[in-house]
Amino acid sequence: MSTEKTDAIVLRVIDFSETSCVVTLFTRDFGKISALAKGARRPKGPFEAALDLLAVCRIVFIHKSTDALDLLTEAKLSRRFRSASKDLSRLYAAYYVSELLKELTEEADPQHDLYDVAEAAIRALDSGAAPARQVLRFEMATLRILGHMPQCNVCVECGKDVFAEAENNGGEKKRIAFGQVAGGVLCKRCRIGQRKVVLVTPNVVKSMRVFADAESDQWRDLNTDSQTMGELRGVLNYYFAALLGRRPRMQPYLNALYTAHG
């Protein structure tokens, strides 16, 4: 057993006994961990009220080499999520970030970049940033970092330039086939026989690329109309449901963000 220190986002807190709880944390240096926090439920416990959902804190824990829970020995609050009392849409968006972190990551699999993206998203949501854009940025960055990024440049099956094909395909009003199961855009020939294919405008696919780009902040000022945002939300709803094998619990609460996107 070894004592470790790191920054962490609180993803879940479950009562364990009258005085203790089990917490799920997404840490910067150790990935997702589950730990027993003894005394966390006492009025004057050892964690200084740091274990609130969505809080960011500095923790000390004893890492167990077996399958037993790690032991959380210290948690010092760095920042609490305060927008819950002001704007439910921001709270739902932050809950969604937390859910994806829990469901798409493995225990003890360090993901420094994903931690930074998640922490930035939660901080921005708490600071008044536009929820719809923050959620899209987090979703696309998560797909890219975890290796689930859909192919958005050429046909995922044959490598054909689907954008050039769409320009020449006036009969379908320049729409592009996106295969939820195939994992990206499809040309006219390759989409035949594919399951769960939707037709979207080229702007939807281009927006996905912009929101996923780690080297650019263009996503902050990207001019997207309500139709594009709505289609993009629909594509990602189905894509994440396919990855998880079920619809995320917080997904229905996101739809309202895209009626007046920002």
N, C-alpha and C positions, 0 to 999 in steps of 0.2 A: 504494500500500500504506500501511496505517495501523496503528499499534500500539494495541491495545485492552486494557482491564482489565475483569474481571467475575467474578462467582461462578459456579461450575459444578458439576454432578453428573457423575461419570464413568459413562458407560453401556456403553462397550466399549473394550477394549484389544487390538490385533492386532499381533503382531510384524511388523516391516517389514524389518529387517536385524539383524545381530549386535548392534548397539548402539541401534537406534531402533525406534519403534513408531508406529502410527497409532491415534489415540484419537478416539472419538466422545463428545462432551460436550453436555450440555443446559445452556445458560447462561441466566442471568437476563435479560441485556440483549440477547442476539443470537440466542436460540433455539438450535436444534441446529446444531452445527458439527463438522466432521471436520478434524483437524489432525495434522501430522507432529511428533512429539516426538523430536528428535535427541538421542541420548545417554541416553534414558530407561532403557535396559536395562543400563547400566553400573553396577557396584557402588556407585560414588560419583557417580551422575549428577546433573544440574542440577535435578531435580524433587523431591528430598527424599522419595522414596517416596510422593508424593502421588497417583499415578495408579493407585490400586487401584479395582476395580469397586465402585461405590456410594459412593465417597468424595466428600465435598464439599470443594472447594478454591477458592482465589483464584488466577486464572490471568492471565497476560499472553500475548497472541498477536498475530501479524502477520496482518492480514486481507488476503487476496489478492483482487484485483478480478476475476480470471479464474476458471476452473473448477478451478484447481490447489488442492491442499490448503492450508489455513491453516498457519502455522508457530507451534507452541507454544514460547514462549521461557522461561516461568516458571510454576511451579505450587506454591503453598504450601498444605499440608494444613490444612483447618479442622476436619474431623471424619472419622474413619474408621468404617465400619460394623463393629461388633465382635460382633454377636449371632450371627454365623455359627457360631462355636465352641460356642455355648450352646443354640441352638434352631433347628433346620432349618426349621421352619414360618415363622419370621420371615425367614430368608434367602430362602426361596422366594417369600414375599410381596413382599419388596423386589426380587427379580429380576423379578417380574411387573410391578411399577411401572416398572422400567427398560425392560422390553420394550415396554410400551405407549407410553412416551415416545419410544422409537426408531421405532416403527412408525406412530404416529398423527400425528407432527409432520413438518413440512417443514424442509429446511435453511434456516438464516438467517431464520427467521420468529419474531420475538420474541414470547414469551408469558409476561409477567411473572407473571400470576396462576397459570398452570400451574406455573411454576417454584416458586412459594411453596407451592403445594399438594403438589407432589412432594417438595420438601425437608422439609416438615412430616411427610409420611407416612413417609419414610425415617427421620427423626429419632425419630418415635414408635415405629416398629417396633424400632429399635435400643434404645429406652429401656424396652421391656417392655409397650407398649400392646397391646391385644387385636388380633391380626392380621386377623381376619375383618372387624371394623368399619373398620379403617384401609384395607383394600383396597376395601371398598364405598364409603367416603367418597372415596377417590382416583378410583375408576372413575366415579362419578356426577359429581364435580366436573370431571373430564376431559371427559366428554360435554357438560356444560354449557358449559365454556369454549371448546371447539373447535367448537361448533355442531352436535353430534350428539345432543343431549338428546332422548330420545323424548317424545312427547306423553303426559302422565300425568294430565291433567285432564278433557279431553273427547275424544270420538271424533276421531281424526286425519283422518278423511275428511269428516264432516258437521258436527262440532261438538256433537253430542248429549251430554248428561250421562250418561255410562255408569254412574256410581255410583248414580244414581237408578234406572236401568234394572235394575241388578243387585239392588237392594233389592226390586224388584217381580217378580224372576224367580226364584221359589222352586224351579223345576224344575231349575235348574243350581246350586243351593246358593250363590247369590250370587257366582258367578264372573264374571270380566271377561276378555274376549278381548284379548290383546296380540299385535299383528302385528309379527313380527321384521323383515319386509321393509317393511311399511307405515310403521313407525317410531313406534308408539305404540298406545294403547288403541283398540279398535274397538267400535261398537255392534253389536247383534244383526244389523241389516240390512246394515251395511257390511262385516261380516266374511265374508259369503258370497262365495266365489270368491277370497278372499285366500290367498296362500301363506304357509306357516310361521306359523300362528297357534296360540298356546297359551292355555289357560284358567287364570287365576290368581285367587287370592283378592284382594279389595280391599286387604287389608293389604299385599300385595306391592307394589302400585302406590303406595300411600300411603308406604311405606317408601322407595321410590325418590325420591319428592319430598323427603322429610326429609333423606336422605343428599346430595341435590344442592343443598340450600338454602345459599347462600353467606352468608346473614345470620343463621344460627342454629346453635347448638351442640347442638340437640336430639338429633342423631344419636348423640351420645356416650352418652346414657342411654335411648335408645329401647328399649322392652321388646318384643322380638321373639322368638317361639317358634321351635323348630327347623324346623317345617314352613315357616314364612314365609321363614326364612333359606335353606333348601334350595331353595325355589321361586325366590327372588330370584337365587340363584347360577346356577340353570339358565337363567333368562331372560337374564341378563347374559352367560353363556357363549356362547349363541347370537347375542346381539346384537353382541358384539365380534367373533365369528367372521365375521359378515356384513359388518361394517365393514372388516375386514382382508382378507377373501377367503380366510381360512384360520383354523384354530383357533390361538390363541396357544400357543407352545411350553410356557409355564409353567402353562397353565390346568389340566392334570390334577393338578398338585401342590396346587392350591387347595382341591380338594374336601374334603380332610381337615380344613380349617379350619372347616367348617360342620357337622361332626358333633358338635362340642362348641363351638359358636360363642361368641364373647365380644367 
